[in-house]
């Protein structure tokens, strides 16, 4: 359902501005989910619909900052772009979609409902799903059951084997699993204060004196004003249950599910697959990302590594030339082939 729409002029990158048709969408599903739809102002036809899925504790601003916007870049490239807030995040939370009971909610309800809404609004065409971090894993798990509705999946910095390649994350995983043995309620995990803290200590966090090998971005990869926007806008909240799921995957040594086996379904899926990893990603190192590509039996799969960190894969200074163009060209070639 379209709540309202208007024409906006917004930045794509570094002062490069275009006009877009922007609409606020809410799904008619049991849990109301909000999306921002973007298309070029001029022209009715688009190449294909694209659904953007953010990662753990984030929201739609992962893909769209006032100073740098991957969603605008895709729209200007001719795609019909839908930027989703998963339940408990961003506008979806404001419209009444409470926090998840685990990643299973995103897989079994949120992504199918979003894909159904996108298809209804874009002429029934198959949807390209692009996910960052946990969003890519949600796409992996949902896509096989939506094969008739999805054109392909692109994941960016999505750790198929969570914590692999990071001793620090491995240690945190052991600690969290010990804590998780206690019967804790599914408490909300507000991450906005983390963003505030990282904004406050940004200079220190990028210095050699910073003691933690976890930061989320590679030092110097993002202009200060762009990073400030991301930390202020994209850091949202999460639920304890989804963090439990992620660390359970670390214990299993692979991405999986509690109620159904995502692994076999995903690995047997024969849809176009693009897997992108960052050599400077301290939250999802290539060692944790590549297994998703290696295990897939898709007849059309691609793996690429770029010299970026977790956040800068999407909003870093070099993201438009590296990640954005890579994902866009990959989808465009296959969308044109499908259309032909």
Steps between C-alpha positions, in 0.01 A plus 500: 500500500630843404453749784624804312748607235676806364785612275827566683842623397767310690871432499636183345862566597724804561255766396374305196123562517210339313121521517312193622144388555489400867218300659443371853370143490348285776432132447152361564645201686430398860804699606505842326835559333611834358700556181619806313457464123720699262485536121626758258256787464495477121374189326263225603701189419773357723753222450383286790385528863769484771440438871770628740532322838708654780709314758498436874387795709485735203220647287429641153765771543758230434418557133416869501684787669447867421859513368526159330221270387529156340120486467505822296787364290296190414191708424698725268635188327140419408393262777177510702652511850326397824694573822361283782492553877475154659260462793611686811709741291448852366156581361380141541536539876312831489216331309467234770731216390662394828839336536561154361492176697808386310639512147231248401245785504693690236539187288151355520290816516678829431684427177212303341256782588736763359559305178125452455440875540783588261362266235149641541629854445745424220289301261562150634864495391757290681690686771877536545587485870812681627596449864774643719645289783211318675271627223690285251458193722126567528491512120693170482244334726185644341590484131466123448135504611433809286675372187201584282508861618874575527733569206826470697682581823798728568658494845749759625714419805273211606680250731381153401732361771456771764819587699733303271816700431464713816649384830328787679154409371572139586580595859188718524299207365622269776417761765156571357412131472584459868276794591224379268464179702310708754123532435515864393196674348509618139614847601548786254859590420517873423794565270449874455715566812777295337482730200515805727804359680682418176429850368647646818818288489537485120844665494626271775343194334696574181829550685768236571414534871154345454525165684213305341536320166129562439381832368262439209683716247855525372691803627486785250256323269206734567497877501422624855164652404386182319603276790331737745175473302518121496569469873221747578232371262561133421572369852159388624419210732486122506361219713689267730342203319659581165840544662453157660430357156815651352726365773328163474609494135854567618477198731371284213775623271255598229191707427180316591155523650315393814176379344610405150821417323606807306836357404388220268229717346740782424785283377269320258344822370559565130452877481761759395721571801750780562711488817710808588757510781731773635865431573488765775173375651557427869140383560467267200848413370525327160566171686147520640334626180650280228354168629156619388631522145699178521211294638245630249422270208354783291585479130549879499704610799761774541740585782682833528729650765557874530738689735228642726364456854154400621333842495710642218388218269178704476585862589879527479683746278576226246168313528344661188794395281536156659190352664223705340617464143577130550153415634321724251682365195449142619122549529471709184662238278273227631188717493569589136556135413173407673314775316646391164 
